[in-house]
Amino acid sequence: MLPVTKKSKMRKRTRRSHHALKPVHLIACPQCSQARLPHGACPNCGYVNTHTKLKVSAEE
Ligand SMILES: [Zn+2]
């Protein structure tokens, strides 16, 4: 199967204008100031919020 009509360069580039990747948004952990994802547990200390703290494997 072939395309019925050729898409112009502008049409192709306009379509691909939405394809760029956005950088990952990171915030600093209030406990250890390590970078972590917002609304996620800290991979270093397991901090989520003031009431919640997850257990992480032994620190070095
Ligand atoms: Zn942390």
N, CA, C, O and the ligand as a Tripos MOL2 file, in Angstrom:
@<TRIPOS>MOLECULE
protein
  241   239    61     0     0
PROTEIN
NO_CHARGES

@<TRIPOS>ATOM
      1 N           0.8430   -1.2010    0.0000 N.3       1 MET1
      2 CA          0.0000    0.0000    0.0000 C.3       1 MET1
      3 C           0.8740    1.2450    0.0000 C.2       1 MET1
      4 O           1.8910    1.3340    0.6890 O.2       1 MET1
      5 N           0.4370    2.1820   -0.7910 N.am      2 LEU2
      6 CA          1.1470    3.4540   -0.8590 C.3       2 LEU2
      7 C           0.2090    4.5770   -0.4450 C.2       2 LEU2
      8 O          -1.0080    4.4470   -0.5770 O.2       2 LEU2
      9 N           0.7570    5.6690    0.0500 N.am      3 PRO3
     10 CA         -0.1110    6.8100    0.3730 C.3       3 PRO3
     11 C          -0.7830    7.3460   -0.8820 C.2       3 PRO3
     12 O          -0.1810    7.3680   -1.9560 O.2       3 PRO3
     13 N          -2.0340    7.7790   -0.7430 N.am      4 VAL4
     14 CA         -2.7980    8.2440   -1.9140 C.3       4 VAL4
     15 C          -2.1970    9.5330   -2.4510 C.2       4 VAL4
     16 O          -2.0380    9.7050   -3.6600 O.2       4 VAL4
     17 N          -1.8670   10.4330   -1.5390 N.am      5 THR5
     18 CA         -1.2710   11.7000   -1.9780 C.3       5 THR5
     19 C          -0.0080   11.9620   -1.1840 C.2       5 THR5
     20 O           0.1100   11.5640   -0.0250 O.2       5 THR5
     21 N           0.9180   12.6270   -1.8140 N.am      6 LYS6
     22 CA          2.1540   12.9830   -1.1410 C.3       6 LYS6
     23 C           1.8840   14.0930   -0.1230 C.2       6 LYS6
     24 O           1.2150   15.0810   -0.4270 O.2       6 LYS6
     25 N           2.4300   13.9070    1.1220 N.am      7 LYS7
     26 CA          2.3160   14.9450    2.1380 C.3       7 LYS7
     27 C           3.4820   15.9120    1.9460 C.2       7 LYS7
     28 O           4.6280   15.4870    1.7970 O.2       7 LYS7
     29 N           3.1920   17.1950    1.9510 N.am      8 SER8
     30 CA          4.2260   18.2080    1.7410 C.3       8 SER8
     31 C           5.1950   18.2470    2.9150 C.2       8 SER8
     32 O           4.8960   17.7460    3.9990 O.2       8 SER8
     33 N           6.3520   18.8440    2.6850 N.am      9 LYS9
     34 CA          7.3430   18.9840    3.7540 C.3       9 LYS9
     35 C           6.7480   19.7530    4.9260 C.2       9 LYS9
     36 O           6.9730   19.4040    6.0850 O.2       9 LYS9
     37 N           5.9830   20.8030    4.6180 N.am     10 MET10
     38 CA          5.4070   21.6160    5.6870 C.3      10 MET10
     39 C           4.4090   20.7990    6.4940 C.2      10 MET10
     40 O           4.3820   20.8890    7.7210 O.2      10 MET10
     41 N           3.5800   19.9940    5.8070 N.am     11 ARG11
     42 CA          2.5910   19.1740    6.5010 C.3      11 ARG11
     43 C           3.2870   18.1810    7.4270 C.2      11 ARG11
     44 O           2.8820   17.9890    8.5730 O.2      11 ARG11
     45 N           4.3390   17.5560    6.9090 N.am     12 LYS12
     46 CA          5.1000   16.5920    7.7040 C.3      12 LYS12
     47 C           5.7080   17.2800    8.9240 C.2      12 LYS12
     48 O           5.6180   16.7720   10.0420 O.2      12 LYS12
     49 N           6.3220   18.4290    8.7030 N.am     13 ARG13
     50 CA          6.9980   19.1200    9.8120 C.3      13 ARG13
     51 C           5.9850   19.6500   10.8270 C.2      13 ARG13
     52 O           6.2530   19.6610   12.0290 O.2      13 ARG13
     53 N           4.8170   20.0910   10.3390 N.am     14 THR14
     54 CA          3.7720   20.5700   11.2540 C.3      14 THR14
     55 C           3.2880   19.4220   12.1260 C.2      14 THR14
     56 O           3.1060   19.5950   13.3310 O.2      14 THR14
     57 N           3.0730   18.2380   11.5270 N.am     15 ARG15
     58 CA          2.6410   17.0610   12.2900 C.3      15 ARG15
     59 C           3.6810   16.7180   13.3480 C.2      15 ARG15
     60 O           3.3290   16.4070   14.4860 O.2      15 ARG15
     61 N           4.9540   16.7730   12.9840 N.am     16 ARG16
     62 CA          6.0060   16.3510   13.9150 C.3      16 ARG16
     63 C           6.3710   17.4440   14.9270 C.2      16 ARG16
     64 O           7.2340   17.2320   15.7780 O.2      16 ARG16
     65 N           5.7280   18.6000   14.8400 N.am     17 SER17
     66 CA          6.0230   19.6620   15.8020 C.3      17 SER17
     67 C           5.5910   19.2750   17.2090 C.2      17 SER17
     68 O           6.0160   19.9100   18.1740 O.2      17 SER17
     69 N           4.7460   18.2330   17.3500 N.am     18 HIS18
     70 CA          4.2870   17.7820   18.6690 C.3      18 HIS18
     71 C           5.1010   16.6120   19.1970 C.2      18 HIS18
     72 O           4.8140   16.1020   20.2800 O.2      18 HIS18
     73 N           6.1190   16.1740   18.4470 N.am     19 HIS19
     74 CA          6.8020   14.9300   18.7920 C.3      19 HIS19
     75 C           7.9690   15.1080   19.7600 C.2      19 HIS19
     76 O           8.5440   14.1170   20.2110 O.2      19 HIS19
     77 N           8.3280   16.3350   20.0860 N.am     20 ALA20
     78 CA          9.4940   16.5540   20.9490 C.3      20 ALA20
     79 C           9.2210   16.0250   22.3560 C.2      20 ALA20
     80 O           8.0960   16.1080   22.8490 O.2      20 ALA20
     81 N          10.2570   15.4820   23.0000 N.am     21 LEU21
     82 CA         10.1390   14.9760   24.3650 C.3      21 LEU21
     83 C          10.3530   16.1260   25.3440 C.2      21 LEU21
     84 O          11.1740   17.0150   25.1190 O.2      21 LEU21
     85 N           9.5970   16.0850   26.4320 N.am     22 LYS22
     86 CA          9.7560   17.1010   27.4700 C.3      22 LYS22
     87 C          10.7230   16.5770   28.5200 C.2      22 LYS22
     88 O          10.7330   15.3760   28.7890 O.2      22 LYS22
     89 N          11.5360   17.4400   29.1220 N.am     23 PRO23
     90 CA         12.4470   16.9750   30.1610 C.3      23 PRO23
     91 C          11.6770   16.5040   31.3970 C.2      23 PRO23
     92 O          10.5950   17.0060   31.7040 O.2      23 PRO23
     93 N          12.2660   15.5220   32.1020 N.am     24 VAL24
     94 CA         11.6380   14.9850   33.3050 C.3      24 VAL24
     95 C          11.6650   16.0460   34.3970 C.2      24 VAL24
     96 O          12.7000   16.6570   34.6640 O.2      24 VAL24
     97 N          10.5050   16.2560   35.0250 N.am     25 HIS25
     98 CA         10.4180   17.2590   36.0820 C.3      25 HIS25
     99 C          10.8370   16.6360   37.4080 C.2      25 HIS25
    100 O          10.2510   15.6460   37.8450 O.2      25 HIS25
    101 N          11.8460   17.2150   38.0440 N.am     26 LEU26
    102 CA         12.3360   16.7000   39.3210 C.3      26 LEU26
    103 C          12.2680   17.8010   40.3720 C.2      26 LEU26
    104 O          12.4340   18.9790   40.0580 O.2      26 LEU26
    105 N          12.0240   17.4100   41.6260 N.am     27 ILE27
    106 CA         12.0510   18.3520   42.7390 C.3      27 ILE27
    107 C          13.0160   17.8130   43.7930 C.2      27 ILE27
    108 O          13.3470   16.6270   43.7860 O.2      27 ILE27
    109 N          13.4620   18.6750   44.6910 N.am     28 ALA28
    110 CA         14.3960   18.2600   45.7300 C.3      28 ALA28
    111 C          13.6200   17.6950   46.9120 C.2      28 ALA28
    112 O          12.6010   18.2580   47.3140 O.2      28 ALA28
    113 N          14.1010   16.5780   47.4750 N.am     29 CYS29
    114 CA         13.4860   15.9830   48.6560 C.3      29 CYS29
    115 C          13.6970   16.9090   49.8560 C.2      29 CYS29
    116 O          14.8260   17.3420   50.0870 O.2      29 CYS29
    117 N          12.6450   17.2300   50.6360 N.am     30 PRO30
    118 CA         12.8320   18.1230   51.7990 C.3      30 PRO30
    119 C          13.6820   17.5060   52.9070 C.2      30 PRO30
    120 O          14.2040   18.2270   53.7570 O.2      30 PRO30
    121 N          13.8240   16.1820   52.9050 N.am     31 GLN31
    122 CA         14.5920   15.5070   53.9590 C.3      31 GLN31
    123 C          16.0790   15.4320   53.6200 C.2      31 GLN31
    124 O          16.9280   15.8040   54.4300 O.2      31 GLN31
    125 N          16.3840   14.9520   52.4220 N.am     32 CYS32
    126 CA         17.7820   14.7160   52.0770 C.3      32 CYS32
    127 C          18.2180   15.5380   50.8700 C.2      32 CYS32
    128 O          19.3580   15.4210   50.4210 O.2      32 CYS32
    129 N          17.3120   16.3750   50.3350 N.am     33 SER33
    130 CA         17.5690   17.2610   49.1880 C.3      33 SER33
    131 C          18.0840   16.5150   47.9620 C.2      33 SER33
    132 O          18.7970   17.0870   47.1370 O.2      33 SER33
    133 N          17.7240   15.2410   47.8440 N.am     34 GLN34
    134 CA         18.0150   14.4740   46.6310 C.3      34 GLN34
    135 C          16.8930   14.7290   45.6300 C.2      34 GLN34
    136 O          15.7640   15.0190   46.0220 O.2      34 GLN34
    137 N          17.1990   14.6210   44.3470 N.am     35 ALA35
    138 CA         16.1740   14.8150   43.3180 C.3      35 ALA35
    139 C          15.1860   13.6570   43.3450 C.2      35 ALA35
    140 O          15.5830   12.4930   43.4040 O.2      35 ALA35
    141 N          13.8780   13.9860   43.3010 N.am     36 ARG36
    142 CA         12.8500   12.9510   43.2360 C.3      36 ARG36
    143 C          11.7000   13.4590   42.3900 C.2      36 ARG36
    144 O          11.6000   14.6580   42.1320 O.2      36 ARG36
    145 N          10.8220   12.5500   41.9520 N.am     37 LEU37
    146 CA          9.6650   12.9250   41.1580 C.3      37 LEU37
    147 C           8.5970   13.5070   42.0770 C.2      37 LEU37
    148 O           8.4220   13.0120   43.1900 O.2      37 LEU37
    149 N           7.8690   14.5530   41.6420 N.am     38 PRO38
    150 CA          6.7790   15.0650   42.4580 C.3      38 PRO38
    151 C           5.7100   13.9900   42.6590 C.2      38 PRO38
    152 O           5.4170   13.2340   41.7320 O.2      38 PRO38
    153 N           5.1320   13.9110   43.8410 N.am     39 HIS39
    154 CA          4.1030   12.9340   44.2220 C.3      39 HIS39
    155 C           4.6630   11.5170   44.2950 C.2      39 HIS39
    156 O           3.8980   10.5550   44.3590 O.2      39 HIS39
    157 N           5.9830   11.3780   44.2880 N.am     40 GLY40
    158 CA          6.5890   10.0570   44.3740 C.3      40 GLY40
    159 C           7.4500    9.9480   45.6210 C.2      40 GLY40
    160 O           7.8380   10.9630   46.2000 O.2      40 GLY40
    161 N           7.7560    8.7120   46.0420 N.am     41 ALA41
    162 CA          8.6210    8.5000   47.1880 C.3      41 ALA41
    163 C          10.0700    8.8000   46.7970 C.2      41 ALA41
    164 O          10.4790    8.5720   45.6580 O.2      41 ALA41
    165 N          10.8350    9.3130   47.7570 N.am     42 CYS42
    166 CA         12.2460    9.5970   47.5080 C.3      42 CYS42
    167 C          13.0060    8.2770   47.3780 C.2      42 CYS42
    168 O          12.8970    7.4340   48.2670 O.2      42 CYS42
    169 N          13.7690    8.0660   46.3060 N.am     43 PRO43
    170 CA         14.5080    6.8020   46.1650 C.3      43 PRO43
    171 C          15.6420    6.6670   47.1650 C.2      43 PRO43
    172 O          16.1170    5.5570   47.4010 O.2      43 PRO43
    173 N          16.0900    7.7720   47.7620 N.am     44 ASN44
    174 CA         17.2120    7.7430   48.6960 C.3      44 ASN44
    175 C          16.7500    7.4260   50.1160 C.2      44 ASN44
    176 O          17.2700    6.5010   50.7400 O.2      44 ASN44
    177 N          15.7670    8.1920   50.6420 N.am     45 CYS45
    178 CA         15.3600    8.0180   52.0390 C.3      45 CYS45
    179 C          13.9280    7.4990   52.1820 C.2      45 CYS45
    180 O          13.5040    7.1940   53.2970 O.2      45 CYS45
    181 N          13.1770    7.3920   51.0910 N.am     46 GLY46
    182 CA         11.8250    6.8550   51.1610 C.3      46 GLY46
    183 C          10.7780    7.8290   51.6220 C.2      46 GLY46
    184 O           9.6450    7.4280   51.8870 O.2      46 GLY46
    185 N          11.1190    9.1120   51.7280 N.am     47 TYR47
    186 CA         10.1940   10.1300   52.2210 C.3      47 TYR47
    187 C           9.0740   10.3670   51.2120 C.2      47 TYR47
    188 O           9.3390   10.5390   50.0220 O.2      47 TYR47
    189 N           7.8170   10.3780   51.6790 N.am     48 VAL48
    190 CA          6.6720   10.7090   50.8280 C.3      48 VAL48
    191 C           6.0670   12.0270   51.2920 C.2      48 VAL48
    192 O           6.0260   12.9890   50.5250 O.2      48 VAL48
    193 N           5.5890   12.0840   52.5560 N.am     49 ASN49
    194 CA          5.1430   13.3320   53.1890 C.3      49 ASN49
    195 C           5.3680   13.2060   54.6920 C.2      49 ASN49
    196 O           5.9620   12.2320   55.1540 O.2      49 ASN49
    197 N           4.8880   14.2000   55.4630 N.am     50 THR50
    198 CA          5.1940   14.2150   56.8940 C.3      50 THR50
    199 C           4.6560   12.9860   57.6190 C.2      50 THR50
    200 O           5.2020   12.5930   58.6500 O.2      50 THR50
    201 N           3.5880   12.3700   57.0950 N.am     51 HIS51
    202 CA          2.9730   11.2200   57.7590 C.3      51 HIS51
    203 C           3.4740    9.8860   57.2080 C.2      51 HIS51
    204 O           3.3500    8.8520   57.8640 O.2      51 HIS51
    205 N           4.0270    9.9150   56.0270 N.am     52 THR52
    206 CA          4.3600    8.6620   55.3490 C.3      52 THR52
    207 C           5.8500    8.6160   55.0250 C.2      52 THR52
    208 O           6.4310    9.5870   54.5390 O.2      52 THR52
    209 N           6.4460    7.4740   55.3060 N.am     53 LYS53
    210 CA          7.8310    7.2400   54.9450 C.3      53 LYS53
    211 C           7.9560    5.7730   54.5830 C.2      53 LYS53
    212 O           7.6050    4.9050   55.3810 O.2      53 LYS53
    213 N           8.4500    5.4880   53.3960 N.am     54 LEU54
    214 CA          8.5770    4.1010   52.9560 C.3      54 LEU54
    215 C           9.9550    3.5750   53.3490 C.2      54 LEU54
    216 O          10.9360    4.3130   53.4380 O.2      54 LEU54
    217 N           9.9780    2.2660   53.5780 N.am     55 LYS55
    218 CA         11.2580    1.6330   53.9070 C.3      55 LYS55
    219 C          12.0490    1.3860   52.6220 C.2      55 LYS55
    220 O          11.5260    0.8150   51.6650 O.2      55 LYS55
    221 N          13.2890    1.8110   52.6060 N.am     56 VAL56
    222 CA         14.1610    1.5480   51.4570 C.3      56 VAL56
    223 C          15.3130    0.6740   51.9210 C.2      56 VAL56
    224 O          15.6230    0.6300   53.1110 O.2      56 VAL56
    225 N          15.9450   -0.0170   50.9920 N.am     57 SER57
    226 CA         17.0170   -0.9330   51.3370 C.3      57 SER57
    227 C          18.1720   -0.1820   52.0100 C.2      57 SER57
    228 O          18.3070    1.0320   51.8570 O.2      57 SER57
    229 N          18.9920   -0.9120   52.7470 N.am     58 ALA58
    230 CA         20.0380   -0.3470   53.6110 C.3      58 ALA58
    231 C          20.8790    0.6960   52.8860 C.2      58 ALA58
    232 O          21.3030    0.5040   51.7460 O.2      58 ALA58
    233 N          21.1080    1.8130   53.5870 N.am     59 GLU59
    234 CA         21.9120    2.8960   53.0070 C.3      59 GLU59
    235 C          23.3990    2.5720   53.1520 C.2      59 GLU59
    236 O          23.8050    1.8460   54.0590 O.2      59 GLU59
    237 N          24.1880    3.1160   52.2560 N.am     60 GLU60
    238 CA         25.6330    2.8470   52.2830 C.3      60 GLU60
    239 C          26.3450    3.8170   53.2140 C.2      60 GLU60
    240 O          27.5640    3.7440   53.3650 O.2      60 GLU60
    241 ZN         14.9230   11.9180   50.5300 Zn       61 ZN61
@<TRIPOS>BOND
     1     1     2 1
     2     2     3 1
     3     3     4 2
     4     3     5 am
     5     5     6 1
     6     6     7 1
     7     7     8 2
     8     7     9 am
     9     9    10 1
    10    10    11 1
    11    11    12 2
    12    11    13 am
    13    13    14 1
    14    14    15 1
    15    15    16 2
    16    15    17 am
    17    17    18 1
    18    18    19 1
    19    19    20 2
    20    19    21 am
    21    21    22 1
    22    22    23 1
    23    23    24 2
    24    23    25 am
    25    25    26 1
    26    26    27 1
    27    27    28 2
    28    27    29 am
    29    29    30 1
    30    30    31 1
    31    31    32 2
    32    31    33 am
    33    33    34 1
    34    34    35 1
    35    35    36 2
    36    35    37 am
    37    37    38 1
    38    38    39 1
    39    39    40 2
    40    39    41 am
    41    41    42 1
    42    42    43 1
    43    43    44 2
    44    43    45 am
    45    45    46 1
    46    46    47 1
    47    47    48 2
    48    47    49 am
    49    49    50 1
    50    50    51 1
    51    51    52 2
    52    51    53 am
    53    53    54 1
    54    54    55 1
    55    55    56 2
    56    55    57 am
    57    57    58 1
    58    58    59 1
    59    59    60 2
    60    59    61 am
    61    61    62 1
    62    62    63 1
    63    63    64 2
    64    63    65 am
    65    65    66 1
    66    66    67 1
    67    67    68 2
    68    67    69 am
    69    69    70 1
    70    70    71 1
    71    71    72 2
    72    71    73 am
    73    73    74 1
    74    74    75 1
    75    75    76 2
    76    75    77 am
    77    77    78 1
    78    78    79 1
    79    79    80 2
    80    79    81 am
    81    81    82 1
    82    82    83 1
    83    83    84 2
    84    83    85 am
    85    85    86 1
    86    86    87 1
    87    87    88 2
    88    87    89 am
    89    89    90 1
    90    90    91 1
    91    91    92 2
    92    91    93 am
    93    93    94 1
    94    94    95 1
    95    95    96 2
    96    95    97 am
    97    97    98 1
    98    98    99 1
    99    99   100 2
   100    99   101 am
   101   101   102 1
   102   102   103 1
   103   103   104 2
   104   103   105 am
   105   105   106 1
   106   106   107 1
   107   107   108 2
   108   107   109 am
   109   109   110 1
   110   110   111 1
   111   111   112 2
   112   111   113 am
   113   113   114 1
   114   114   115 1
   115   115   116 2
   116   115   117 am
   117   117   118 1
   118   118   119 1
   119   119   120 2
   120   119   121 am
   121   121   122 1
   122   122   123 1
   123   123   124 2
   124   123   125 am
   125   125   126 1
   126   126   127 1
   127   127   128 2
   128   127   129 am
   129   129   130 1
   130   130   131 1
   131   131   132 2
   132   131   133 am
   133   133   134 1
   134   134   135 1
   135   135   136 2
   136   135   137 am
   137   137   138 1
   138   138   139 1
   139   139   140 2
   140   139   141 am
   141   141   142 1
   142   142   143 1
   143   143   144 2
   144   143   145 am
   145   145   146 1
   146   146   147 1
   147   147   148 2
   148   147   149 am
   149   149   150 1
   150   150   151 1
   151   151   152 2
   152   151   153 am
   153   153   154 1
   154   154   155 1
   155   155   156 2
   156   155   157 am
   157   157   158 1
   158   158   159 1
   159   159   160 2
   160   159   161 am
   161   161   162 1
   162   162   163 1
   163   163   164 2
   164   163   165 am
   165   165   166 1
   166   166   167 1
   167   167   168 2
   168   167   169 am
   169   169   170 1
   170   170   171 1
   171   171   172 2
   172   171   173 am
   173   173   174 1
   174   174   175 1
   175   175   176 2
   176   175   177 am
   177   177   178 1
   178   178   179 1
   179   179   180 2
   180   179   181 am
   181   181   182 1
   182   182   183 1
   183   183   184 2
   184   183   185 am
   185   185   186 1
   186   186   187 1
   187   187   188 2
   188   187   189 am
   189   189   190 1
   190   190   191 1
   191   191   192 2
   192   191   193 am
   193   193   194 1
   194   194   195 1
   195   195   196 2
   196   195   197 am
   197   197   198 1
   198   198   199 1
   199   199   200 2
   200   199   201 am
   201   201   202 1
   202   202   203 1
   203   203   204 2
   204   203   205 am
   205   205   206 1
   206   206   207 1
   207   207   208 2
   208   207   209 am
   209   209   210 1
   210   210   211 1
   211   211   212 2
   212   211   213 am
   213   213   214 1
   214   214   215 1
   215   215   216 2
   216   215   217 am
   217   217   218 1
   218   218   219 1
   219   219   220 2
   220   219   221 am
   221   221   222 1
   222   222   223 1
   223   223   224 2
   224   223   225 am
   225   225   226 1
   226   226   227 1
   227   227   228 2
   228   227   229 am
   229   229   230 1
   230   230   231 1
   231   231   232 2
   232   231   233 am
   233   233   234 1
   234   234   235 1
   235   235   236 2
   236   235   237 am
   237   237   238 1
   238   238   239 1
   239   239   240 2
@<TRIPOS>SUBSTRUCTURE
     1 MET1         2 RESIDUE 1 A MET
     2 LEU2         6 RESIDUE 1 A LEU
     3 PRO3        10 RESIDUE 1 A PRO
     4 VAL4        14 RESIDUE 1 A VAL
     5 THR5        18 RESIDUE 1 A THR
     6 LYS6        22 RESIDUE 1 A LYS
     7 LYS7        26 RESIDUE 1 A LYS
     8 SER8        30 RESIDUE 1 A SER
     9 LYS9        34 RESIDUE 1 A LYS
    10 MET10       38 RESIDUE 1 A MET
    11 ARG11       42 RESIDUE 1 A ARG
    12 LYS12       46 RESIDUE 1 A LYS
    13 ARG13       50 RESIDUE 1 A ARG
    14 THR14       54 RESIDUE 1 A THR
    15 ARG15       58 RESIDUE 1 A ARG
    16 ARG16       62 RESIDUE 1 A ARG
    17 SER17       66 RESIDUE 1 A SER
    18 HIS18       70 RESIDUE 1 A HIS
    19 HIS19       74 RESIDUE 1 A HIS
    20 ALA20       78 RESIDUE 1 A ALA
    21 LEU21       82 RESIDUE 1 A LEU
    22 LYS22       86 RESIDUE 1 A LYS
    23 PRO23       90 RESIDUE 1 A PRO
    24 VAL24       94 RESIDUE 1 A VAL
    25 HIS25       98 RESIDUE 1 A HIS
    26 LEU26      102 RESIDUE 1 A LEU
    27 ILE27      106 RESIDUE 1 A ILE
    28 ALA28      110 RESIDUE 1 A ALA
    29 CYS29      114 RESIDUE 1 A CYS
    30 PRO30      118 RESIDUE 1 A PRO
    31 GLN31      122 RESIDUE 1 A GLN
    32 CYS32      126 RESIDUE 1 A CYS
    33 SER33      130 RESIDUE 1 A SER
    34 GLN34      134 RESIDUE 1 A GLN
    35 ALA35      138 RESIDUE 1 A ALA
    36 ARG36      142 RESIDUE 1 A ARG
    37 LEU37      146 RESIDUE 1 A LEU
    38 PRO38      150 RESIDUE 1 A PRO
    39 HIS39      154 RESIDUE 1 A HIS
    40 GLY40      158 RESIDUE 1 A GLY
    41 ALA41      162 RESIDUE 1 A ALA
    42 CYS42      166 RESIDUE 1 A CYS
    43 PRO43      170 RESIDUE 1 A PRO
    44 ASN44      174 RESIDUE 1 A ASN
    45 CYS45      178 RESIDUE 1 A CYS
    46 GLY46      182 RESIDUE 1 A GLY
    47 TYR47      186 RESIDUE 1 A TYR
    48 VAL48      190 RESIDUE 1 A VAL
    49 ASN49      194 RESIDUE 1 A ASN
    50 THR50      198 RESIDUE 1 A THR
    51 HIS51      202 RESIDUE 1 A HIS
    52 THR52      206 RESIDUE 1 A THR
    53 LYS53      210 RESIDUE 1 A LYS
    54 LEU54      214 RESIDUE 1 A LEU
    55 LYS55      218 RESIDUE 1 A LYS
    56 VAL56      222 RESIDUE 1 A VAL
    57 SER57      226 RESIDUE 1 A SER
    58 ALA58      230 RESIDUE 1 A ALA
    59 GLU59      234 RESIDUE 1 A GLU
    60 GLU60      238 RESIDUE 1 A GLU
    61 ZN61       241 GROUP 0 **** ****
